[in-house]
Amino acid sequence: MKSTMAIGVSALRTRKLMAVSLLGVAVAIAAAMVPLRAAVATAGGSLLTGINTPSQESMNGSWSAELQQDSGKLWFSMTRRNSSGGNWQHQNEIMPEQFRGLTRDQMMSSGGPVKFELVRDAGTFACEGWFKGGNGAGTFTFSTNAAYAGEMAQRGYTDIPAEKYFSLAMIDLSLAFIDEMRAAGFDKLPLEKMIAFRIHGVSTKFIAAMRTAGYENLSAEKLLAFRIHGISPDYVASLRAVGIDKLDEDKLLAFKIHGITPEFVAMFKGAGYEGLAEDKLLAFKIHGISQEFLADLKSQGYDRIPAGDLLSMRIHGADGAFSREIRAAGYDHPEVQQLISMRIHGVNGAFIEKMKSRGTKVLDVDDLIRLKIHGID
């Protein structure tokens, strides 16, 4: 489910201008869109909302919509002012057939009034307004479904604040979704975790697919983390195809978060780093060891460097550019460990030239490092 709990001012203004451009809209509808001029503020608290004490007025709000020609879905945005004076907005792509009483012809008309409903298990949004050329705007009133509260109580969710039903309806936390999660083994999820599942798209299909991929006992927290960071069975399969098989959950998350792709793994294999340990791959990615870094070192005669030394070179900046600087100062090809030590201790081209200008006899690399360590500068 694509859901945006808070968006920036510029994006809001774009949507507002779209709605306001419907010049034939009645004054009441245009006025209802005024809250879109303010930045959306998501108050502290749960992942769900910043909703405060419910009031009759707080269950009303404004909507705007845009028919997406590529997907055929309706980009639907609802905004309302809460009791603390802040604005709360929810945006989502919804299939048009979910709106009762709204047709494509009405949406694509040259301009006309509309009246339709968005019905959810938790309640119904009764909407009125105007549509023209695939764009619409108007007002809504939300009514809670009293039967839903009883069904939720039977599933262990009691004492739900009245205003939270508004939010449960907006994200479409249906009874069927809850029952599916319970059947999948998540029968004791707190309401906030169930809400997070719905928002981030943790479905029974996703759970089954990850289990088939070898992750049979993922906790609710891990399922959410996998979904949030974009871990899918396809990603698992792509890593296995390059020899990275059955990473543990935390390592798999780290790989995805740091952007380790099959191409990244294959690149190091091609450079001679077969069977590189998972921790080394992570370190290479984190510290920015790239194909360009390897090629630059190779141009200076440093090829197939042990993984640990390669990391040290990257971390300390003993790269191709530094090698060229040392070479220009008369030291053609120090050993890898020497080059790293020179970089760590500040034995650079300027230091070498300074030693030469003082008439110091020709020194080898180790002598230069010792001079620098002992404060000769």
N, C-alpha and C positions, 0 to 999 in steps of 0.2 A: 504494500500500500504506500503510495507516494503521499506523504503528509508533511506539511511544513507548519510548525507550531508558531514560528515567528519569522518575519522576513524584513528586509531592509526598507528604508524609506523610499529609495529610488524605485524598487520593484513595485511597491505599493502605489506610487504615483503613476506608474505605467498602467496598472490595472484600473486605477481610478479614472485616468484620462479615457481609457477605453469605454468605461461605463458612462461617463459624463457626455461622451460624444453622441450618445443616443438622444438627439435633441428633442425628440418627440415625447420623451418620458415626462410623466406628470411631475409637478413640483414636489409632491410628497416623496416620490421615489428618489429624486435628485437629492433632497435633503437627507434622506436615509443614508446616502453614500458619504456624507460629510466625515464620519469617523475615519474613513480611509485616508484623510489628509494627515492624520497623526501617525507617528511611528508606532508599530505594534510592540507592546510591552508584554513580555511573558513574566508574570510574577514568580517569585521563588516558590518552591514546593515540589510537588511530584512532577514526573515526566509529562503528566497529562495536561494540566492547565495551571492558570493562576487565578482560578475562580474563587470568589469570596462568598459571603452570605447570600443566599438566593433571594431574589425579589421578583415580583411579577414583571417589572420592567426589564429585568436582566435576561428574560427568556425571549426577548424580541431582538431583532437585529437586521442587518442588511446583507444582501448577497450580490455577487457579480459572477458572470459566467462567460466562457468563450469556447465555442465548439472547435475542437482540434481536427483539422481536415485530414491529417495524416493517420491518426489513430482512430478517429471517429468518436473519441471520448469527449466528455464535457469537462473542461477545467472549471471547477466550481469553488468559489471562495465565499465563506460566511464570516461576518464580522459583527461583534456586538460589544457594547460598553458594559463593564461589570460594575458592581456596587462601589468599588473603590475609585471609580472614575477612569480606569485604564481600559484600553481596547484589547480584545482577544480575537485572534483570527485563525481560521483553519482553512487550508486549501487541499484539494484532492482532485484527482482525475476519476470521473465516475462514468460508467456506461449510461448513455441517455435513456435506455429502457428502464432504469431504476427510478426514473422520475415519472410519477403517475400524473397523467393529464398534460404532458408536454410532448409535442411531436417535433420531428425534424423540420417539417414544413413551417411550424410556428417559429422555430429557432432561426430559420433562414429567410424568414419573411422580410418584406420591405419596411416592416415596423408595425407592431401591434401588441396589445396587452396579453399577458399570460397569467394563468393561475394553475399551480401544480403542487404536488406533494412529494417529499422525499421521506419514505416510510422506513424506519428502522425498528428493531425489536425494542429498543429502549424508549422510543418515542417517535413523533412525527413532526417534520418541518413543513408547515403550510406556507407556501411562497406565493407572492404576487409581484408583478412587475411588468417589464417590457423586454421584448426581444427584437433585434433587427440585424440581419446579415450575419447571424451566428454569434452575436454578442448580446448579452442581457444584463439587467440590473433590477433590483427591487428590494423588497423587505420580506422578512419571514417571522413567523411565530412558532415557538416550539411547545409541544404538549407531550408530557410524559405518559408512557404506557404503564398504567397501574399494574397490569398483570406481570410485567417484566420484573418488577421488584419482588414479587412472590416467587417467581422462577429462580431469580438470583439467590434468594434466601435458601431455597431448597438445595442449591449448589454450594452453600456455605458462605455466601457473600451477603452479610447483613449490615444494617446500620449505614447504608450508603447515603451520603448527603443528597438532598433533593436536587441540588444544582449539578451534581456529578452525572446525573442521568443525561443531561444535555451533552456532556462531553462523550459519554459512552455511545450516544446516538451518532455523534459526529464522526467518531472513528469506526462506527458500525461494529461494536463488540456484541456480536449476536450470540444467542444461546447455542446455536449449532456450532459456532467456533469454540466456545467453552467446552461443549460436550466432546468435540473432536480432540481437544487437548487432554481432556480427562481420559479418553480412550487410549491416547498415546502415552499415558503414564504420568501426566502432569495434572493430577487430580487435587493437589493441595497447593496450587500456586496462589500466592496473595493476589489480590485484585490488581495492585499496581504492576505486578509482574505479568499478569495476563494482558493488561493494557499494553505493556511494552511489547509483548509478543505480537499483538495485533498491529501496533504502529510500525514495527520494524519488519513485518512480514515473516515471522516464524510460524509457518504453517505445518500441518501434518505431512504434506508433500515434502517440504524441506527436511523435516525430521527424518522421514523414511529414507530420503535420498542420502543423507549424511550417514545414517546407520548402514545402508548398503555400501557406502564408500569406506566403511571400516570404523566409524566412530559411533559405536552402539550405545554408549552410556554417557552422552553429553548432558551436563547439567543445564538447568534453565539459563544460568548466567553465561555458560559457554555458548549455548545456542544463540543467545542474543549477541554475544561478542562476534561470533562467526557471521551472523547476518549483517551486523552493523559494518563490519570490516570487509564484507564481500567475499567471504570464503564459501565456495560452492563445491559440489562434487566434481565439476569440471576442472576447478583449480587443483584439487587433490589429484585427479587423473593426469593432469598436465605435468605435475611434478614427478609423479611415478614414471612417466614416460621418459624422463631424463635421469632416472635412477634414485630419486628422492622418495623413498617408500615408507609409509606409515610413520610419519612424524607424530610426536605426541601433540596433544591439543595446544599447549602453550607454545611449542616450537612452531606449529603450523600458523598460529596467530602472529607470532613474531615475523615469520617469513612474509606473510601477507601485509602486515603493517609496514614493514621496511621495503616492500616492493620487490621481493625476490621472485622473478619470473622464470619459466623454463628456458627462455632465451639467455637470461643471465647465467644460469647454471651451465648451459651448453657452451657459452662463450669461454668459460674457464676450462671446461673439458677440452675444447679446441686449442687452448693455450698450454695444455700439458698438465692441467691440474685435475686429473682423474681421481675420483673417490675422495674429493675434498670433504672434510667433516662438516656437518651442519653448522656447528658453531663458527667455523672458519668462514663459511659462506655468508653467514650473518655479519660477521666482523668485516669481511670484504665490502659488503653492501653498505654497512653503517659508516665506514671510513672512506667510502668513495673510491675504491679500487675499480677502475674501469678498463675497458679495452684500450682507450687512449693512453692511460697511465702505463699499462704494460708495454704498449708499442713505443712510447717515448723512452722507457728504460732499455728496451731491446735495441733501440737505435744507438744507445751508448754502450752496448755490449753486455748488458745485464739481462739475461734470459733464463727462464725456468728457475727463478729464485725460489727457495723454500718458502712455504706459505707464511711461516712465522716471521721470517726476515722481510718478506714483502709487506706485511702489515706494519712492521717497524719503520720501513722506509716511507710508507705513506703517512703514518702517524707523525713522524718527525720531520717530514719534508725532504727526505733524501731522494729527490726525484730526478728526472732527466735534466731539468734546468740546473739543479745544483751540481750534477755530474759535469755538465758543460762548463760551469763556472770553475770547478776544481781543475778540469782539464786545461782550461785557458791559463790557469796559474802554473801549469807545468806538471801536474800530477795526473797522468793519463788515465789510469784505470784502477783506482783503489779497490780493494776487496769490498764485498757488500758490507761486512761488519765495520770495516774502516770508514766507509762512506757514511754509515749511520752515526758512528762515533764523532766524525768530523762535524756533522750537522748538529748533533746534540750539544757539543762543546763549543760551537761557534768558530770552528776552523773553516773559514770561508776564503774566497779569493782575496778580499781586502786584507785579512790577517796574514795570509801567505806573502802578499806583496810587501806588507809592512816589515815582515821578518827579513825579506830579501833586501829591502832598502837600508836596513841596519847592518848589512854586511854579514849576516849570520850565514854560516856555512850551509851547504846544501843539506837539508834535513829530510828524513823519510817521513811518511805519514804518521807513524807512531810517535816520532819525536815532536812533530807539530801538535799532536793531541796532548802530549805530556806538558809542553810549554803552556798551552792554553789552560789546562787543568790547574797548573801551579800559578796562574795569574800573570803570566808574561803576556803583555798586550802592547 
